[in-house]
Amino acid sequence: MRLVDRRRLRLRFRDLAALAAYIPVALARAVPLWVTAVFALAFGLSMAGLRPFARGRLWSALALLAMALVFFGLAFRGLLDLVVAAVSFATLVAAHRLLSEPSEPTNQQILLAALLLTAGSAALSGEIWFALCLLAFGTFACLHLGLTVVEGPVERDEALMVGPVFKQVSVGVLLALVGGVAFFIVFPRLSWNLASRRANPSVLGSTTGMADRVRLSGGGAIKTSARVVAKARLDPDPQLDRLDRYWVGRRFDVFDGHEWRGSGIAQPASPMIQLGTASGAYVTQRVELLPAYGSTTLVGLEEPIAFANGIRVSAAGAAPLLLVNVKGEEVRAATEAVTYTYMVISADGPRGERDAERDEATRLRALVVPELDGRIPALSRQVSGGERDPAKIARRLEAYLKSSYGYTLELGDDVDDPLATFLFDRKQGHCEQFATALAIMLRTQRIPARVAAGFFGGLRLGDRYALRAGDAHAWVEAWLGDAGWVTLDATPESGRRGQPPALWAALTDAFERVEELWRQKVLDYALMDQVTFVRDLVRPPRGARGSSPDDELRRPTPFTAPRLLVVLAGVAALATLVGVLRARRRQRLHPATTFLQRLEARLARASIAQRPTEPIEELSLRLTAEHHPLAQAVARASRRYLEARFGGRELSPGDAAALLEAIPPARPGVQ
């Protein structure tokens, strides 16, 4: 490959390294949009070979300085996060250098700015795509630097085989990656989450079934979405692959014939919301609402009795979250953010007193019936069959709707009376039609009822349960006397969970599992995990399934533990392999390496001293700059060594002897 092609290739690798460093910054969507546009324009022009800043360096540098003052002025005033300001300025520096005349200082400045972008994106996101972009950045940067080093002693118009160079650089990148992973695992460290914001507005936007009202018109396309909108860690952990539980978000008690809405009154914001007490067991959940959720309504396992310890995360960082209790309707975040993390305590059995449940006004609102088609009350009476027990009436109506009507996501056009159309004409619908029909039929029988909305399900990913957008669901809560508000669900079981396409769901699950593994093993990896890792090398963890105090006493000592034996065997095998490879390397050195050793000895005899850690190609350049009388001879020998070692051009014994003879030893008394 000739000089022009080598230079073009090196610049491509440089530009791609900068792009790989900036991609996670762009995906975090923390920097201003115009900054991303400037970088995209600069990258496109640079790839096309256009350098508008090759001239007019002064004015472009002054403009860059002005932007630095603006960014850090905003950060000083508290109007812009300091990390965002630094990343934005590093982006402009990289863009400015991309559009400047290529030179070694310019290339180094671009890689340095890209390295700063990589550090900034680690703080802004640290998500799974950051790892992929970091690997791409390291690869492209090493390829650029590798070509730069090898090109130094090569003549301007001389061809250079770059294949062997790429092979050697690739081995170096792989070794660096392995070393970095080992360093990450064993070096004492804090959790990445102490610095990472982990707040990335979703590239695909937000999507959820959580709205401020429930309309009976339209289809149920949300049920086909496989996107994960929330994750929760449960204590105690039920250890189930699928958690078929209701996650309540909002309640609606006012129906006008076409849509449901709530009538709750918002209370003052507070860091903790107490809804009641649990007279029996309870479940604690640590819930994370993801960027794809896009709502301020908090969800929790039915029946939530307390919300607390909320954190809102935005591009500016994490901050405590204040909560608002909209009495009888929902608990929501007082401030909008990208993600929310909070704790919920839910009753897992009999519940204590709840003001909203026992309030008579709440029950009276849940009895109001709008103007209805006369066939609806008649159908309710017919299905009830003269029964007077509210609980039995509720179960009869629930069973009737579940068995007599079909589930579909396609409802067609809007109609004047959607409830009557569902019950008497189409006889098909999705969860909102089933929930509305049951609630109104209960009200016609003087049983208070309301519609609840949230999610149904929970797919296990790692040690957490994930909720999809397609798990959005609506059901009914009916007041059944001493039992309080009881959950009823007339929707057929097949329509309760999400219904995404199988392939899309499988791909989403695979991505979420990889992302969950990345969070557990990388983002959340801290000192205690390192201690556990070392401990598990010598003995099974305490409290392992099936263990008992007697088992603990009978447990083998660390020196006889099977796991330790496996580890020792692996270490011994690795040490043996390394020894064999080193022995083979000593026995069969590369001819170019032997030539280099002879060349260095010849240089020493010629009184040409190499500086510490100075490679032969740099020595050649230094001698040329000093106009040393042996500079040309050393340059020829250095160039032939690189060609033989990395370029695949064989060096014969005769050529080697001739090159060495051109460097005569120094005569005594002559310097």
TAHU-V739871 format. One record per pair of residues at least 4 apart in sequence whose C-alpha atoms are under 6 Angstrom apart, sorted by sequence separation. I is the first residue (numbers start at 1). J is the second residue. If there is no record, write none. Layout:
I&J + I&J
//
This chain:
46&50 + 69&73 + 72&76 + 75&79 + 84&88 + 102&106 + 117&121 + 121&125 + 122&126 + 126&130 + 130&134 + 137&141 + 138&142 + 142&146 + 147&151 + 166&170 + 176&180 + 183&187 + 255&259 + 300&304 + 313&317 + 326&330 + 355&359 + 400&404 + 401&405 + 420&424 + 421&425 + 422&426 + 423&427 + 429&433 + 431&435 + 443&447 + 460&464 + 461&465 + 480&484 + 512&516 + 517&521 + 518&522 + 519&523 + 520&524 + 521&525 + 525&529 + 532&536 + 536&540 + 547&551 + 551&555 + 556&560 + 584&588 + 585&589 + 604&608 + 634&638 + 635&639 + 641&645 + 642&646 + 643&647 + 644&648 + 45&50 + 74&79 + 75&80 + 255&260 + 313&318 + 326&331 + 422&427 + 442&447 + 443&448 + 460&465 + 479&484 + 500&505 + 519&524 + 536&541 + 556&561 + 603&608 + 623&628 + 644&649 + 74&80 + 75&81 + 254&260 + 312&318 + 325&331 + 459&465 + 479&485 + 643&649 + 644&650 + 75&82 + 254&261 + 312&319 + 324&331 + 458&465 + 459&466 + 478&485 + 624&631 + 644&651 + 252&260 + 311&319 + 324&332 + 458&466 + 477&485 + 478&486 + 623&631 + 252&261 + 253&262 + 311&320 + 312&321 + 323&332 + 384&393 + 458&467 + 477&486 + 252&262 + 311&321 + 323&333 + 324&334 + 439&449 + 477&487 + 310&321 + 323&334 + 439&450 + 476&487 + 477&488 + 322&334 + 476&488 + 71&85 + 475&489 + 620&634 + 456&471 + 620&635 + 94&110 + 455&471 + 455&472 + 454&472 + 455&473 + 94&113 + 454&473 + 408&428 + 453&473 + 538&558 + 407&428 + 408&429 + 409&430 + 453&474 + 617&638 + 405&427 + 406&428 + 407&429 + 408&430 + 452&474 + 637&659 + 90&113 + 314&337 + 405&428 + 407&430 + 452&475 + 313&337 + 314&338 + 451&475 + 452&476 + 312&337 + 313&338 + 451&476 + 313&339 + 450&476 + 471&497 + 538&564 + 450&477 + 471&498 + 537&564 + 312&340 + 328&356 + 449&477 + 470&498 + 276&305 + 311&340 + 449&478 + 87&117 + 275&305 + 311&341 + 448&478 + 275&306 + 310&341 + 448&479 + 274&306 + 310&342 + 87&120 + 273&306 + 298&331 + 309&342 + 273&307 + 298&332 + 309&343 + 272&307 + 297&332 + 308&343 + 272&308 + 296&332 + 307&343 + 296&333 + 307&344 + 306&344 + 306&345 + 305&345 + 435&475 + 304&345 + 305&346 + 435&476 + 216&258 + 304&346 + 432&474 + 216&259 + 303&346 + 431&474 + 215&259 + 303&347 + 214&259 + 53&99 + 54&100 + 214&260 + 52&99 + 53&100 + 54&101 + 213&260 + 291&338 + 51&99 + 213&261 + 235&283 + 291&339 + 51&100 + 235&284 + 249&298 + 290&339 + 592&641 + 234&284 + 249&299 + 289&339 + 234&285 + 248&299 + 271&322 + 289&340 + 46&98 + 233&285 + 247&299 + 248&300 + 270&322 + 271&323 + 288&340 + 461&513 + 592&644 + 31&84 + 42&95 + 233&286 + 247&300 + 269&322 + 270&323 + 288&341 + 592&645 + 232&286 + 247&301 + 248&302 + 269&323 + 287&341 + 232&287 + 246&301 + 247&302 + 269&324 + 287&342 + 39&95 + 231&287 + 246&302 + 286&342 + 434&490 + 31&88 + 231&288 + 286&343 + 434&491 + 230&288 + 267&325 + 285&343 + 230&289 + 266&325 + 285&344 + 606&665 + 230&290 + 266&326 + 284&344 + 431&491 + 605&665 + 606&666 + 229&290 + 265&326 + 284&345 + 380&441 + 264&326 + 265&327 + 283&345 + 229&292 + 264&327 + 283&346 + 229&293 + 264&328 + 282&346 + 264&329 + 282&347 + 282&348 + 281&348 + 377&444 + 278&347 + 280&349 + 280&350 + 279&350 + 123&195 + 124&196 + 125&197 + 279&351 + 123&196 + 124&197 + 125&198 + 278&351 + 279&352 + 278&352 + 277&352 + 367&443 + 251&329 + 276&354 + 250&329 + 250&330 + 367&448 + 366&448 + 366&449 + 366&450 + 207&292 + 208&293 + 363&448 + 206&292 + 207&293 + 206&293 + 206&294 + 402&490 + 202&291 + 401&490 + 402&491 + 201&291 + 202&292 + 402&492 + 398&490 + 21&114 + 18&114 + 21&117 + 25&121 + 21&118 + 24&121 + 28&125 + 24&130 + 20&133 + 253&366 + 199&313 + 256&370 + 199&314 + 21&137 + 20&137 + 17&137 + 197&317 + 17&140 + 17&141 + 13&140 + 14&144 + 13&144 + 10&144 + 199&338 + 3&157 + 2&159 + 1&159 + 1&160 + 28&200 + 220&409 + 219&409 + 219&410 + 219&411 + 217&414 + 253&450 + 252&450 + 252&451 + 251&451 + 251&452 + 250&452 + 250&453 + 249&453 + 249&454 + 248&454 + 247&454 + 247&455 + 246&455 + 246&456 + 245&456 + 245&457 + 244&457 + 243&457 + 243&458 + 242&458 + 242&459 + 242&460 + 241&460 + 233&464 + 232&464 + 232&465 + 231&465 + 81&316 + 231&466 + 230&466 + 230&467 + 229&467 + 228&467 + 229&468 + 228&468 + 229&469 + 227&468 + 226&468 + 227&469 + 225&469 + 225&470 + 224&470 + 223&470 + 222&470 + 208&469 + 209&472 + 226&500 + 223&498 + 224&499 + 225&500 + 223&499 + 224&500 + 226&505 + 30&315 + 193&523 + 192&523 + 191&524 + 191&525 + 191&526 + 190&526 + 189&526 + 189&527 + 188&527 + 128&515 + 153&617 + 165&646 + 164&646 + 164&647 + 153&639 + 161&647
//
